[in-house]
Amino acid sequence: MKGIAANGSGFVLPLPRFVFHPLTAVTIASIHAYLSLSHLSELVTGQVQWEHIWKGFGALFGAYAFAALATRGMLARRQQAAAVAHKTLPMCSVRALREWCRKEDSNP
């Protein structure tokens, strides 16, 4: 399993690799949004119960999290495609970029 680092501490989400694919993340986010709407609509119609509150807002936050994963995955794929097309490094340190430029300049 592979994850996306949440912060500099090295914490990695314990999710399977396919979850980080943008299409899968969008699908899971849309399911969460549907479930959220079904529970929050019960609140709007007057059935104020603890179950609808926590399930509705929990699903809404789940939809937000998976939408964020989807956009992050789409951005990573776009940067990777641009790097291949333009022979650039997507995200790197200044030192790595300088070494790469020296290597490119030395090649005819």
Protein Blocks (a to p, Z undefined) as FASTA:
>chain_A
ZZddfblnopacdbdfklmpmklmmmmmmmmmmmmmmmmmmmmnopacfklmmmmmmmmm
mmmmmmmmmmmmmmmmmmmmmmmmnopafbdcfklmmmmmmmmmmpZZ
